[in-house]
Amino acid sequence: MAKSFWITLAVAAVLGAGPPAARAQQPLELSVSVQNNKFSPAELEAPANTPIRLKVKNLDPKPMEFESKSLRVEKIITGNGEATFNIRAQKPGRYEFFDEFHEDTTRGTLVVK
């Protein structure tokens, strides 16, 4: 057989093989909305070691600033707008998020188990 066949076969084996952990894991999709300075739901849950795609909808006409220091995300979301955050897989714990414009009242938690 030709040398190029074996090279192609080796490349295909490397790209298609490997441990399951090395392959990209599908993110868990979560959604939260904010209206009248309250998150709904105020608490989200996710399994540990799973990437997360978090969609945040601002149902108010005024902008808000979604922020989480522990999740390392921050973004201003326009009134009646939305944003999506790709969050790396997290260890078990509680991760707080808030609207920086209304930090006293607009708070929520991501619980990773």
mmCIF file of the C-alpha atoms, coordinates in Angstrom:
data_MODEL
# 
_entry.id   MODEL 
# 
loop_
_atom_site.group_PDB 
_atom_site.id 
_atom_site.type_symbol 
_atom_site.label_atom_id 
_atom_site.label_alt_id 
_atom_site.label_comp_id 
_atom_site.label_asym_id 
_atom_site.label_entity_id 
_atom_site.label_seq_id 
_atom_site.pdbx_PDB_ins_code 
_atom_site.Cartn_x 
_atom_site.Cartn_y 
_atom_site.Cartn_z 
_atom_site.occupancy 
_atom_site.B_iso_or_equiv 
_atom_site.pdbx_formal_charge 
_atom_site.auth_seq_id 
_atom_site.auth_comp_id 
_atom_site.auth_asym_id 
_atom_site.auth_atom_id 
_atom_site.pdbx_PDB_model_num 
ATOM 1   C CA . MET A 1 1   ? 0.000   0.000  0.000  1.00 0.00 ? 1   MET A CA 1 
ATOM 2   C CA . ALA A 1 2   ? 1.062   3.542  -0.586 1.00 0.00 ? 2   ALA A CA 1 
ATOM 3   C CA . LYS A 1 3   ? 2.803   5.532  2.117  1.00 0.00 ? 3   LYS A CA 1 
ATOM 4   C CA . SER A 1 4   ? 0.175   8.305  1.826  1.00 0.00 ? 4   SER A CA 1 
ATOM 5   C CA . PHE A 1 5   ? -2.547  5.772  2.736  1.00 0.00 ? 5   PHE A CA 1 
ATOM 6   C CA . TRP A 1 6   ? -0.839  4.953  6.020  1.00 0.00 ? 6   TRP A CA 1 
ATOM 7   C CA . ILE A 1 7   ? -0.297  8.630  6.801  1.00 0.00 ? 7   ILE A CA 1 
ATOM 8   C CA . THR A 1 8   ? -3.971  9.366  6.122  1.00 0.00 ? 8   THR A CA 1 
ATOM 9   C CA . LEU A 1 9   ? -5.022  6.404  8.269  1.00 0.00 ? 9   LEU A CA 1 
ATOM 10  C CA . ALA A 1 10  ? -2.770  7.555  11.133 1.00 0.00 ? 10  ALA A CA 1 
ATOM 11  C CA . VAL A 1 11  ? -4.104  11.128 10.996 1.00 0.00 ? 11  VAL A CA 1 
ATOM 12  C CA . ALA A 1 12  ? -7.705  9.877  10.972 1.00 0.00 ? 12  ALA A CA 1 
ATOM 13  C CA . ALA A 1 13  ? -6.992  7.645  13.976 1.00 0.00 ? 13  ALA A CA 1 
ATOM 14  C CA . VAL A 1 14  ? -5.472  10.512 15.943 1.00 0.00 ? 14  VAL A CA 1 
ATOM 15  C CA . LEU A 1 15  ? -8.333  12.904 15.139 1.00 0.00 ? 15  LEU A CA 1 
ATOM 16  C CA . GLY A 1 16  ? -11.104 10.403 15.812 1.00 0.00 ? 16  GLY A CA 1 
ATOM 17  C CA . ALA A 1 17  ? -9.629  8.610  18.772 1.00 0.00 ? 17  ALA A CA 1 
ATOM 18  C CA . GLY A 1 18  ? -8.506  9.649  22.176 1.00 0.00 ? 18  GLY A CA 1 
ATOM 19  C CA . PRO A 1 19  ? -10.006 9.539  25.621 1.00 0.00 ? 19  PRO A CA 1 
ATOM 20  C CA . PRO A 1 20  ? -13.609 10.765 26.010 1.00 0.00 ? 20  PRO A CA 1 
ATOM 21  C CA . ALA A 1 21  ? -12.462 13.610 28.295 1.00 0.00 ? 21  ALA A CA 1 
ATOM 22  C CA . ALA A 1 22  ? -10.358 14.989 25.462 1.00 0.00 ? 22  ALA A CA 1 
ATOM 23  C CA . ARG A 1 23  ? -13.378 15.417 23.211 1.00 0.00 ? 23  ARG A CA 1 
ATOM 24  C CA . ALA A 1 24  ? -15.430 18.589 23.420 1.00 0.00 ? 24  ALA A CA 1 
ATOM 25  C CA . GLN A 1 25  ? -18.299 18.278 25.879 1.00 0.00 ? 25  GLN A CA 1 
ATOM 26  C CA . GLN A 1 26  ? -21.663 19.755 24.951 1.00 0.00 ? 26  GLN A CA 1 
ATOM 27  C CA . PRO A 1 27  ? -22.566 22.687 27.209 1.00 0.00 ? 27  PRO A CA 1 
ATOM 28  C CA . LEU A 1 28  ? -25.601 22.636 29.461 1.00 0.00 ? 28  LEU A CA 1 
ATOM 29  C CA . GLU A 1 29  ? -28.017 25.366 28.368 1.00 0.00 ? 29  GLU A CA 1 
ATOM 30  C CA . LEU A 1 30  ? -29.488 27.494 31.159 1.00 0.00 ? 30  LEU A CA 1 
ATOM 31  C CA . SER A 1 31  ? -31.644 30.628 30.996 1.00 0.00 ? 31  SER A CA 1 
ATOM 32  C CA . VAL A 1 32  ? -32.392 33.388 33.462 1.00 0.00 ? 32  VAL A CA 1 
ATOM 33  C CA . SER A 1 33  ? -34.370 36.596 33.039 1.00 0.00 ? 33  SER A CA 1 
ATOM 34  C CA . VAL A 1 34  ? -34.352 39.839 34.969 1.00 0.00 ? 34  VAL A CA 1 
ATOM 35  C CA . GLN A 1 35  ? -37.403 42.029 35.495 1.00 0.00 ? 35  GLN A CA 1 
ATOM 36  C CA . ASN A 1 36  ? -38.206 44.647 38.147 1.00 0.00 ? 36  ASN A CA 1 
ATOM 37  C CA . ASN A 1 37  ? -34.737 44.162 39.676 1.00 0.00 ? 37  ASN A CA 1 
ATOM 38  C CA . LYS A 1 38  ? -35.246 40.416 40.277 1.00 0.00 ? 38  LYS A CA 1 
ATOM 39  C CA . PHE A 1 39  ? -33.759 37.352 38.596 1.00 0.00 ? 39  PHE A CA 1 
ATOM 40  C CA . SER A 1 40  ? -36.090 34.542 37.632 1.00 0.00 ? 40  SER A CA 1 
ATOM 41  C CA . PRO A 1 41  ? -35.208 31.949 38.625 1.00 0.00 ? 41  PRO A CA 1 
ATOM 42  C CA . ALA A 1 42  ? -33.007 33.362 41.384 1.00 0.00 ? 42  ALA A CA 1 
ATOM 43  C CA . GLU A 1 43  ? -31.140 30.058 41.675 1.00 0.00 ? 43  GLU A CA 1 
ATOM 44  C CA . LEU A 1 44  ? -29.873 27.867 38.846 1.00 0.00 ? 44  LEU A CA 1 
ATOM 45  C CA . GLU A 1 45  ? -28.376 24.379 39.142 1.00 0.00 ? 45  GLU A CA 1 
ATOM 46  C CA . ALA A 1 46  ? -25.751 22.652 37.037 1.00 0.00 ? 46  ALA A CA 1 
ATOM 47  C CA . PRO A 1 47  ? -23.682 19.484 37.319 1.00 0.00 ? 47  PRO A CA 1 
ATOM 48  C CA . ALA A 1 48  ? -20.008 19.841 38.160 1.00 0.00 ? 48  ALA A CA 1 
ATOM 49  C CA . ASN A 1 49  ? -17.390 19.644 35.418 1.00 0.00 ? 49  ASN A CA 1 
ATOM 50  C CA . THR A 1 50  ? -19.874 20.549 32.674 1.00 0.00 ? 50  THR A CA 1 
ATOM 51  C CA . PRO A 1 51  ? -19.532 23.650 30.494 1.00 0.00 ? 51  PRO A CA 1 
ATOM 52  C CA . ILE A 1 52  ? -22.518 25.990 30.599 1.00 0.00 ? 52  ILE A CA 1 
ATOM 53  C CA . ARG A 1 53  ? -24.148 28.223 28.014 1.00 0.00 ? 53  ARG A CA 1 
ATOM 54  C CA . LEU A 1 54  ? -26.077 30.808 30.021 1.00 0.00 ? 54  LEU A CA 1 
ATOM 55  C CA . LYS A 1 55  ? -28.670 32.988 28.281 1.00 0.00 ? 55  LYS A CA 1 
ATOM 56  C CA . VAL A 1 56  ? -29.650 36.147 30.183 1.00 0.00 ? 56  VAL A CA 1 
ATOM 57  C CA . LYS A 1 57  ? -32.759 38.073 29.087 1.00 0.00 ? 57  LYS A CA 1 
ATOM 58  C CA . ASN A 1 58  ? -33.352 41.622 30.286 1.00 0.00 ? 58  ASN A CA 1 
ATOM 59  C CA . LEU A 1 59  ? -37.139 42.089 30.273 1.00 0.00 ? 59  LEU A CA 1 
ATOM 60  C CA . ASP A 1 60  ? -36.915 45.675 31.549 1.00 0.00 ? 60  ASP A CA 1 
ATOM 61  C CA . PRO A 1 61  ? -36.681 48.736 29.282 1.00 0.00 ? 61  PRO A CA 1 
ATOM 62  C CA . LYS A 1 62  ? -33.538 49.951 31.105 1.00 0.00 ? 62  LYS A CA 1 
ATOM 63  C CA . PRO A 1 63  ? -30.088 48.407 30.623 1.00 0.00 ? 63  PRO A CA 1 
ATOM 64  C CA . MET A 1 64  ? -28.546 46.156 33.251 1.00 0.00 ? 64  MET A CA 1 
ATOM 65  C CA . GLU A 1 65  ? -25.019 44.919 33.852 1.00 0.00 ? 65  GLU A CA 1 
ATOM 66  C CA . PHE A 1 66  ? -24.871 41.179 34.383 1.00 0.00 ? 66  PHE A CA 1 
ATOM 67  C CA . GLU A 1 67  ? -21.789 40.302 36.401 1.00 0.00 ? 67  GLU A CA 1 
ATOM 68  C CA . SER A 1 68  ? -20.243 37.417 38.280 1.00 0.00 ? 68  SER A CA 1 
ATOM 69  C CA . LYS A 1 69  ? -16.757 37.773 39.684 1.00 0.00 ? 69  LYS A CA 1 
ATOM 70  C CA . SER A 1 70  ? -16.515 34.054 40.495 1.00 0.00 ? 70  SER A CA 1 
ATOM 71  C CA . LEU A 1 71  ? -17.610 33.012 36.973 1.00 0.00 ? 71  LEU A CA 1 
ATOM 72  C CA . ARG A 1 72  ? -15.528 35.780 35.375 1.00 0.00 ? 72  ARG A CA 1 
ATOM 73  C CA . VAL A 1 73  ? -18.316 37.248 33.260 1.00 0.00 ? 73  VAL A CA 1 
ATOM 74  C CA . GLU A 1 74  ? -19.528 40.820 32.873 1.00 0.00 ? 74  GLU A CA 1 
ATOM 75  C CA . LYS A 1 75  ? -21.622 42.513 30.214 1.00 0.00 ? 75  LYS A CA 1 
ATOM 76  C CA . ILE A 1 76  ? -24.097 45.354 29.844 1.00 0.00 ? 76  ILE A CA 1 
ATOM 77  C CA . ILE A 1 77  ? -27.378 44.075 28.412 1.00 0.00 ? 77  ILE A CA 1 
ATOM 78  C CA . THR A 1 78  ? -29.614 46.648 26.750 1.00 0.00 ? 78  THR A CA 1 
ATOM 79  C CA . GLY A 1 79  ? -33.230 47.107 27.750 1.00 0.00 ? 79  GLY A CA 1 
ATOM 80  C CA . ASN A 1 80  ? -35.331 44.259 26.326 1.00 0.00 ? 80  ASN A CA 1 
ATOM 81  C CA . GLY A 1 81  ? -32.094 42.651 25.147 1.00 0.00 ? 81  GLY A CA 1 
ATOM 82  C CA . GLU A 1 82  ? -30.289 39.418 25.838 1.00 0.00 ? 82  GLU A CA 1 
ATOM 83  C CA . ALA A 1 83  ? -26.791 38.028 26.052 1.00 0.00 ? 83  ALA A CA 1 
ATOM 84  C CA . THR A 1 84  ? -25.283 34.552 26.048 1.00 0.00 ? 84  THR A CA 1 
ATOM 85  C CA . PHE A 1 85  ? -22.285 33.578 28.160 1.00 0.00 ? 85  PHE A CA 1 
ATOM 86  C CA . ASN A 1 86  ? -20.126 30.508 27.624 1.00 0.00 ? 86  ASN A CA 1 
ATOM 87  C CA . ILE A 1 87  ? -18.938 29.438 31.059 1.00 0.00 ? 87  ILE A CA 1 
ATOM 88  C CA . ARG A 1 88  ? -16.205 26.896 31.592 1.00 0.00 ? 88  ARG A CA 1 
ATOM 89  C CA . ALA A 1 89  ? -16.908 23.751 33.567 1.00 0.00 ? 89  ALA A CA 1 
ATOM 90  C CA . GLN A 1 90  ? -16.967 24.570 37.272 1.00 0.00 ? 90  GLN A CA 1 
ATOM 91  C CA . LYS A 1 91  ? -16.177 22.661 40.452 1.00 0.00 ? 91  LYS A CA 1 
ATOM 92  C CA . PRO A 1 92  ? -18.988 22.096 42.972 1.00 0.00 ? 92  PRO A CA 1 
ATOM 93  C CA . GLY A 1 93  ? -19.920 25.279 44.786 1.00 0.00 ? 93  GLY A CA 1 
ATOM 94  C CA . ARG A 1 94  ? -22.098 28.389 44.799 1.00 0.00 ? 94  ARG A CA 1 
ATOM 95  C CA . TYR A 1 95  ? -21.408 31.084 42.224 1.00 0.00 ? 95  TYR A CA 1 
ATOM 96  C CA . GLU A 1 96  ? -23.098 34.449 42.777 1.00 0.00 ? 96  GLU A CA 1 
ATOM 97  C CA . PHE A 1 97  ? -24.233 36.743 39.946 1.00 0.00 ? 97  PHE A CA 1 
ATOM 98  C CA . PHE A 1 98  ? -25.871 40.165 40.053 1.00 0.00 ? 98  PHE A CA 1 
ATOM 99  C CA . ASP A 1 99  ? -26.914 43.289 38.188 1.00 0.00 ? 99  ASP A CA 1 
ATOM 100 C CA . GLU A 1 100 ? -24.166 45.756 39.012 1.00 0.00 ? 100 GLU A CA 1 
ATOM 101 C CA . PHE A 1 101 ? -26.593 48.667 38.489 1.00 0.00 ? 101 PHE A CA 1 
ATOM 102 C CA . HIS A 1 102 ? -28.907 47.251 41.218 1.00 0.00 ? 102 HIS A CA 1 
ATOM 103 C CA . GLU A 1 103 ? -26.543 45.081 43.230 1.00 0.00 ? 103 GLU A CA 1 
ATOM 104 C CA . ASP A 1 104 ? -28.565 45.354 46.456 1.00 0.00 ? 104 ASP A CA 1 
ATOM 105 C CA . THR A 1 105 ? -31.730 43.814 45.005 1.00 0.00 ? 105 THR A CA 1 
ATOM 106 C CA . THR A 1 106 ? -30.842 41.950 41.814 1.00 0.00 ? 106 THR A CA 1 
ATOM 107 C CA . ARG A 1 107 ? -28.859 38.897 42.891 1.00 0.00 ? 107 ARG A CA 1 
ATOM 108 C CA . GLY A 1 108 ? -28.846 35.245 41.914 1.00 0.00 ? 108 GLY A CA 1 
ATOM 109 C CA . THR A 1 109 ? -26.852 32.065 42.380 1.00 0.00 ? 109 THR A CA 1 
ATOM 110 C CA . LEU A 1 110 ? -25.576 29.235 40.218 1.00 0.00 ? 110 LEU A CA 1 
ATOM 111 C CA . VAL A 1 111 ? -25.302 26.075 42.335 1.00 0.00 ? 111 VAL A CA 1 
ATOM 112 C CA . VAL A 1 112 ? -22.916 23.506 40.895 1.00 0.00 ? 112 VAL A CA 1 
ATOM 113 C CA . LYS A 1 113 ? -23.241 19.992 42.337 1.00 0.00 ? 113 LYS A CA 1 
# 
